[in-house]
Every structure is written in C-alpha cells, then in structure tokens.
Amino acid sequence: MAVLSNDILSSTLRELMKDEVDQLFKISPLLKHLQTNGGVRIVDGGQKVDQPVILAEHSSITQLSSGYEPTNLAVQDVLRNASFNWADYVAPVVITKTEELSNSGPRAIVDIAEARLKSVMGMFKREWEKQSVAGTSAKMTAMLSLNGGSEGITTTGVNFLEPRANGTGAQINTVGGLLRTTFTDLENQYQDAASGFGADPIGILTELFLNCQIRSPDTMPDLILASPTCYKLYKKGLFANERFIGEQTLDGGRLALAFHNAMMYVDPWLPVNTGDEVISAYVLNTKHIKAIFDSRANFTMGDFQKLSGYTSRSADVLLRTQLCFDHLGSSGVLGRAEA
C-alpha cells in the first residue's frame, strides 16, 4: 500500500472541504444566511473586537429667526465601544495506523478522513447555531447568544435580544460591555403573542416588523428565524395568499417563506426559555448583527501530524468566533407564539 503523506492528505481534504462540509448537520439558517448575505465580519487576530456604537446626539440645533442668534456649540462624543471577547475552539480529525492498514489504497484513507472532517464540521456548525440562537450549547459557552432571556442560557445577562417589553426599563442586560439601563437606545423590539399567534399571525408579525423597521437606520430586517410551531402557524395563515422567494432558495430545496422582504426559516433550536420569556422567533436585521471570525481560524483545518506516543495522525480544525452588533433596535423578539 502506498503511503499517503501528511502534506498530500492535508491538501486533499482542504479541497474537499469546499463541497462536503455542509451535508451532515442540522439546518443552520442563521449561519447560512450570514455567510451568503454579507453578515460575516473577518478580523485578523487581536485579543478582542471593538465595535463603535452611536449612542448620543453630537450637537444641538439652533433655530435661526433673525440670523443673529448665537450657534449652540455644545457638543459631545457620540461613540461608545461595544467590546466582544473571542471564543476559541478546536476539534481534531484523527486517523489511526490500524485503520490505514485495514483499508487498501490512498483513496480509502482519504474517504475515511473526509467522513471524519465532515462530521467535525457538522458538529461545529450545529453547536455554533445552537449557541447563537438558544445559548444552550454545553461546548461553546464562551460564545454570546441572541437569547437574552434569564432562563436556560449559559452567560446570563450579557446576550443580545431580550424577551421583555422595550421602553419600560425591563431590558437590563449588559451587551458588549454597555448597560441597557444606562443606554436605553440599545433596547431591542419585542412583541408578545401571549399564546394567541394562531389567531392573527400576520397582524402580530406585522406589528413587530414595523417596530423594527421604524428603528432601522438604513435597511429593513431581512431574516426571521422561527420555531417549527410558529412557522406552521404563519404558513397556515398564508394558505390563501402567495409569497415569492428567490430562485437560489428554491434550488437549494429549503422550505422557506417570505414576510415582506425578510426570509423566514425554521430553526431547530427554537423555541427557547420558559414561562413569560419564551422566544418563538427572531426578526433580525443582519446588516447590524454579524458573526465575527478570525481569518486564521474560520473553520480552518491545519496540517496532519503524527501524534507523539500514538500510532495515529491528526489535524486540528480551528474556530475563533463571536457574535457582534452595532445596532439592536432594528431587530426584535417574538414571544410566546407557540399557539
């Protein structure tokens, strides 16, 4: 049997990664949407990532009646920095010598390594989606989440979208190091369906969508992630209506609906939380909520190397990531839409 060198095996798998990594994991609509619609920010290293956020008026308006009024020159710095720590992860792809001896030819070895690489990538993306949407991953707890509820999340009090009414002082999380009770413009939108979503799904979603759109500085919300039940209730409400979606989504074979210009997908990790803080859906403006990846650790596979003391060789898949935002008022939470 010809020996397949570490360099050749590594380079071969890197080529196969482009076509094979998306086949063996649960649907990850948030990650997929961000990757294909410009919602990913690539950063070159650093200890943390800072995102400027505008949270004040820079100057005041002076009304001119005669033209001789003095201009109000009182100004203040409008920028604050939301700061996000990196979350670092690694998972190995391992092949034992026994497996190599038991399989004939380099192609068989590549097939084994390819299957294990696909498994690792699927695991990474499932856990990334689970933590991002629900905050309940037991393996990626250093990563932030959209779920800003107080129940069932691993980093209570620091996540982005709260299932609580805005404008009432109920949203109290610290996001990116900024306290919402101090900077109330960081509050997200919230609509409580109060377990009556099935009676008026379009009206309830429209209310939330409009509130997000009113606070959107440029673009409208473009993505809705819904629980299976919430999605089915909305689809039932559209039975007598038509909705058009892009050919790319149709060709991809994914079940998707549209609400205004936003694509709506089922997310397997919704609903989350219990009681009054159930989150059934997110309405997201992904221009202002993004995924950060390090350019050197963006689901990046290293070289295969022999494991010291073992008759095996392995390659590490590295991931350095985090969620970040520059505007939260243009996104919202739909609560208790399971009935």
Secondary structure, DSSP 8 states (H G I E B T S, - for coil): -----HHHHHHHHHHHHHHHTTSSS---HHHHHHHHTT-EEEE---SEEEEEEE-S-SS-----SSS-----------EEEEEEE-EEEEEEEEEEHHHHHHS-SHHHHHHHHHHHHHHHHHHHHHHHHHHHHTS--SS-TTS--SB--SSS-SSTT--SB-SS-TTTT----EETTEETTT-GGG--EEEE-TT-GGGSHHHHHHHHHHHHHHT-SSS---EEEE-HHHHHHHHHHTTTS-----HHHHHTT---EEETTEEEEE-TT-SBS-GGG-EEEEEE-TTTEEEEEEEEEEEEE---EE-TTSSEEEEEEEEEEEEEES--TT-EEEES---
